[in-house]
Amino acid sequence: MEGLYAVTDRRFYRGRALEEVIREWLSGGVRCIQLREKDLNTRELLEMGAIIRRMTREAGALFIVNDRVDIAAVLDADGVHLGQEDLPVGDARQILGPHRLIGVSTHSVEEAREARRLGADYIGLGPMRPTTTKTNTHPVVGVEGLRAVRRTVHLPIVAIGGIEVSDAEDLVAAGADGLAVIRGLLDTDDIAGRAREFVRSIARGRKRRGEGE
């Protein structure tokens, strides 16, 4: 789970259609898109997810569904992302099988260790900054918290929470494998250009970690 990971949120589309947003993300270098729309019903999520599944498959990118294991299964998504209060990893694995990705949101070394023990394929770690896209926010993890988890847990880490382009290089250099971004990829007139900025910053962070381009 590496590179730029975009998360949907219709509140920040600025009137743009879903297809336009997804197309711009993918053309800018986004490698994974998570469907996360807390206020939609099941039918609406399926309709939106079907569009994302088609477009990500055509682009060779990953498609992850937030929370809803049933929708991930129906849409043949590449995986699901679970919160601390969602379906346990083991139960999700029984439904989705061994080949789909299961990510777990974590906010500390202890939660990251538990996610690894339960069999998560990757962890989301955050928030890296205060974020406006969630109301029930946890204390900021930040770069030092990321480093602590990186030293302890040998799973892919996707950093999330208020991430801006100016943060990207340092977060990857500190140990993040991927960056999950919501508003930072949408608060611009040039979505693809913003995505390319993130991708370049991620590449610089990898170089600082000694991973090359």
Secondary structure, DSSP 4 states (H G I P E B T S, - for coil): --EEEEE--GGGSTT--HHHHHHHHHHHT--EEEE--TT--HHHHHHHHHHHHHHHHHHT-EEEEES-HHHHHHTT-SEEEE-TTSS-HHHHHHHH-TTSEEEEEE-SHHHHHHHHHHT-SEEEE--SS--SS-SSPPPP-HHHHHHHHHHH--S-EEEESS--HHHHHHHHHTT-SEEEESGGGTSSS-HHHHHHHHHHHHHHHHHHTT---
